[in-house]
């Protein structure tokens, strides 16, 4: 009987030691989570803004090819942007207001344009690795016409209130910028009202700002600017909009 008990005790001790080692091993594996930790996802850099080169801002573009009396081909140029796989050239005819996008993987793109016509352009940087994009500054220029003695001013651009902005108060200042490659802007006419069908609100303004315009709360207002030069040329801006809180 004693032998059986001794044998049982030895077996029990061995089993106890084995179970202890197994528990220690399980604890060690459970604490070591290195195999279960996923690798960090690398951050995808966003495209950067391209720097425009040609046609230059607020200039008369006299360079081109395939020139006829009505059209010429202009080679648009910009500096490469980092983290960028392709570009979209956004071109706007400032007379008609129509815009067109041209896609390329290069930093140059040739476009056929009407002569004697004002345009604006910008470049959008794109990446294949992210949906985010970067847009350059907007430059305006005139594609030189045949025998043009003078050009109409570029359409005025809004400064404030910004397009679609919400403002507070009963008085607002309308602020804009005007440019003309001939440098002969004479005055501005401001159109203002509560609908997009606008009538002249104030005319022959010599500064590019109209102060102390009365507005009412919870209303939407529209406005635009006509820029006039000494040669009698006139350009009209887009219609701008703001809301009074």
C-alpha positions as CSV (number, residue, x, y, z in Angstrom):
1,X,0.0,0.0,0.0
2,X,2.8,2.3,0.8
3,X,4.4,1.6,-2.6
4,X,1.2,2.5,-4.4
5,X,1.0,5.7,-2.5
6,X,4.6,6.6,-3.2
7,X,4.1,5.8,-6.9
8,X,1.0,7.9,-7.0
9,X,2.8,10.8,-5.3
10,X,5.7,10.7,-7.8
11,X,3.2,10.6,-10.7
12,X,1.3,13.5,-9.2
13,X,4.5,15.5,-8.7
14,X,5.6,15.0,-12.3
15,X,2.2,15.9,-13.6
16,X,2.1,19.0,-11.5
17,X,5.5,20.1,-12.7
18,X,4.5,19.5,-16.4
19,X,1.3,21.5,-15.9
20,X,3.2,24.4,-14.4
21,X,5.7,24.5,-17.3
22,X,2.8,24.4,-19.8
23,X,1.0,27.3,-18.0
24,X,4.2,29.3,-18.0
25,X,4.6,28.7,-21.7
26,X,1.0,29.7,-22.5
27,X,1.4,32.9,-20.4
28,X,4.6,33.7,-22.3
29,X,3.0,33.3,-25.7
30,X,-0.1,35.2,-24.6
31,X,2.0,38.2,-23.4
32,X,4.1,38.3,-26.6
33,X,1.7,40.0,-29.1
34,X,4.4,40.9,-31.6
35,X,3.1,38.5,-34.2
36,X,-0.4,39.9,-33.9
37,X,0.5,43.6,-34.3
38,X,-0.1,44.8,-37.9
39,X,2.5,46.8,-39.6
40,X,1.8,50.6,-39.6
41,X,0.2,51.9,-42.8
42,X,2.6,54.3,-44.4
43,X,1.2,57.8,-44.8
44,X,0.5,58.8,-48.4
45,X,1.8,62.4,-49.1
46,X,-0.5,64.8,-50.8
47,X,0.3,66.4,-54.2
48,X,1.8,69.9,-53.9
49,X,0.9,73.1,-55.7
50,X,2.4,73.6,-59.1
51,X,4.1,76.9,-59.9
52,X,2.9,78.5,-63.1
53,X,5.4,79.8,-65.6
54,X,3.8,80.8,-69.0
55,X,1.6,82.6,-70.1
56,X,2.5,85.1,-67.4
57,X,0.0,86.7,-65.1
58,X,-1.7,90.0,-66.3
59,X,0.2,89.9,-69.6
60,X,-0.3,90.0,-73.3
61,X,0.8,86.7,-74.8
62,X,2.4,87.5,-78.1
63,X,4.1,84.0,-78.5
64,X,2.4,81.1,-80.3
65,X,2.4,78.9,-83.3
66,X,-0.1,77.9,-86.0
67,X,-1.1,81.5,-86.1
68,X,-4.1,82.6,-88.2
69,X,-6.1,85.8,-88.1
70,X,-8.4,84.3,-85.5
71,X,-6.5,81.6,-83.6
72,X,-3.0,80.6,-82.3
73,X,-1.6,77.7,-80.3
74,X,-0.1,78.6,-76.9
75,X,2.3,76.2,-75.0
76,X,1.3,76.4,-71.3
77,X,4.2,75.7,-68.9
78,X,4.5,75.2,-65.2
79,X,7.1,73.7,-62.7
80,X,6.7,70.1,-61.6
81,X,4.9,69.5,-58.3
82,X,6.1,66.8,-55.9
83,X,4.1,63.7,-55.1
84,X,2.2,64.3,-58.4
85,X,1.4,61.8,-61.2
86,X,-0.7,64.0,-63.5
87,X,-2.0,67.5,-64.0
88,X,-5.2,69.2,-65.2
89,X,-4.9,72.5,-66.9
90,X,-8.1,74.5,-66.1
91,X,-8.7,77.2,-68.8
92,X,-11.5,79.8,-68.7
93,X,-12.6,82.0,-71.5
94,X,-13.2,85.3,-69.7
95,X,-15.5,86.6,-72.4
96,X,-17.9,83.7,-72.4
97,X,-17.3,82.3,-68.9
98,X,-16.8,78.8,-70.3
99,X,-14.2,76.5,-68.7
100,X,-12.3,73.5,-70.1
101,X,-10.0,70.9,-68.4
102,X,-7.0,69.4,-70.2
103,X,-5.2,66.4,-68.7
104,X,-1.5,65.6,-69.0
105,X,1.4,63.9,-67.3
106,X,3.8,66.5,-68.6
107,X,4.5,70.0,-67.3
108,X,3.6,71.6,-70.7
109,X,0.5,71.5,-72.7
110,X,-0.3,73.1,-76.1
111,X,-3.8,74.6,-76.5
112,X,-5.4,76.4,-79.4
113,X,-6.9,79.7,-78.4
114,X,-8.9,82.6,-79.9
115,X,-6.8,85.6,-80.6
116,X,-7.6,89.0,-78.9
117,X,-9.4,87.1,-76.1
118,X,-8.8,87.2,-72.3
119,X,-8.3,83.9,-70.5
120,X,-7.5,82.7,-67.0
121,X,-5.7,79.4,-66.2
122,X,-4.5,77.3,-63.3
123,X,-3.1,73.8,-62.8
124,X,-4.4,71.0,-60.6
125,X,-1.9,68.5,-59.2
126,X,-3.1,64.9,-58.9
127,X,-1.7,61.7,-57.5
128,X,-2.6,58.0,-58.2
129,X,-2.3,57.2,-54.5
130,X,-4.8,59.7,-53.0
131,X,-8.0,61.5,-54.1
132,X,-6.6,64.8,-52.7
133,X,-5.4,67.4,-55.1
134,X,-3.7,70.8,-55.1
135,X,-4.6,73.8,-57.2
136,X,-2.2,76.5,-58.2
137,X,-2.9,80.2,-58.2
138,X,-5.0,81.6,-61.1
139,X,-3.3,83.7,-63.8
140,X,-5.0,85.9,-66.4
141,X,-3.7,86.9,-69.8
142,X,-4.7,88.1,-73.2
143,X,-3.9,86.0,-76.2
144,X,-2.7,88.8,-78.5
145,X,-4.9,89.8,-81.4
146,X,-4.1,91.0,-84.9
147,X,-3.4,94.7,-84.7
148,X,-5.0,95.3,-81.3
149,X,-4.4,98.9,-80.2
150,X,-5.8,98.3,-76.7
151,X,-7.5,95.6,-74.7
152,X,-10.5,95.6,-72.4
153,X,-9.7,95.3,-68.7
154,X,-9.7,91.8,-67.1
155,X,-13.0,91.0,-65.3
156,X,-12.9,92.2,-61.7
157,X,-12.2,89.6,-59.0
158,X,-14.0,89.6,-55.6
159,X,-12.1,90.4,-52.4
160,X,-14.9,90.6,-49.9
161,X,-17.5,89.5,-49.0
162,X,-16.1,86.3,-50.5
163,X,-18.3,84.3,-52.8
164,X,-21.0,82.5,-50.8
165,X,-19.9,84.1,-47.5
166,X,-22.2,84.8,-44.5
167,X,-21.8,88.3,-43.0
168,X,-23.4,90.0,-40.0
169,X,-24.6,93.6,-39.6
170,X,-26.6,96.2,-41.5
171,X,-23.7,97.6,-43.5
172,X,-21.3,95.9,-45.8
173,X,-18.3,97.1,-47.9
174,X,-18.0,95.6,-51.4
175,X,-14.3,95.1,-52.2
176,X,-12.8,93.9,-55.5
177,X,-9.6,94.0,-57.6
178,X,-9.3,95.2,-61.2
179,X,-6.4,94.7,-63.7
180,X,-5.7,95.9,-67.2
181,X,-2.6,95.1,-69.3
182,X,-2.8,98.6,-70.8
183,X,-2.9,100.2,-67.3
184,X,-5.7,102.5,-68.2
185,X,-8.6,101.6,-66.0
186,X,-10.8,104.7,-65.6
187,X,-13.7,103.6,-63.3
188,X,-16.0,100.9,-62.1
189,X,-19.8,100.4,-62.1
190,X,-21.3,98.2,-59.3
191,X,-24.5,96.2,-59.9
192,X,-26.2,95.1,-56.7
193,X,-29.5,93.6,-55.6
194,X,-31.5,90.7,-54.2
195,X,-31.7,88.7,-57.4
196,X,-29.3,87.7,-60.1
197,X,-31.0,90.1,-62.5
198,X,-29.0,93.1,-61.5
199,X,-29.2,96.8,-62.1
200,X,-26.6,99.5,-61.6
201,X,-26.3,100.5,-58.0
202,X,-23.5,103.0,-58.2
203,X,-21.5,104.1,-61.2
204,X,-18.1,105.7,-62.1
205,X,-16.4,104.6,-58.9
206,X,-12.7,105.4,-59.1
207,X,-11.6,103.1,-56.2
208,X,-12.0,99.4,-56.2
209,X,-14.3,99.4,-53.2
210,X,-17.8,100.6,-52.3
211,X,-18.3,101.3,-48.7
212,X,-21.4,101.5,-46.5
213,X,-23.9,99.4,-48.6
214,X,-27.1,98.9,-46.6
215,X,-28.3,95.3,-46.2
216,X,-30.9,93.4,-44.1
217,X,-30.6,90.2,-42.0
218,X,-31.7,86.8,-43.4
219,X,-31.4,88.0,-47.0
220,X,-29.2,86.9,-49.9
221,X,-27.5,89.6,-52.1
222,X,-25.9,89.5,-55.5
223,X,-23.4,91.9,-57.1
224,X,-21.0,92.3,-60.0
225,X,-18.6,94.9,-61.3
226,X,-18.1,96.5,-64.7
227,X,-14.6,97.7,-65.3
228,X,-14.1,100.6,-67.8
229,X,-10.9,101.9,-69.3
230,X,-10.1,105.2,-71.0
231,X,-10.4,103.7,-74.5
232,X,-14.0,102.8,-73.9
233,X,-13.5,99.1,-73.3
234,X,-15.7,97.4,-70.7
235,X,-15.5,94.1,-69.0
236,X,-18.0,92.5,-66.6
237,X,-17.1,90.3,-63.7
238,X,-18.9,87.1,-62.6
239,X,-22.0,87.5,-60.4
240,X,-20.9,87.3,-56.7
241,X,-23.2,86.3,-53.8
242,X,-23.3,86.6,-50.0
243,X,-25.8,86.0,-47.2
244,X,-26.6,88.3,-44.3
245,X,-27.1,86.4,-41.0
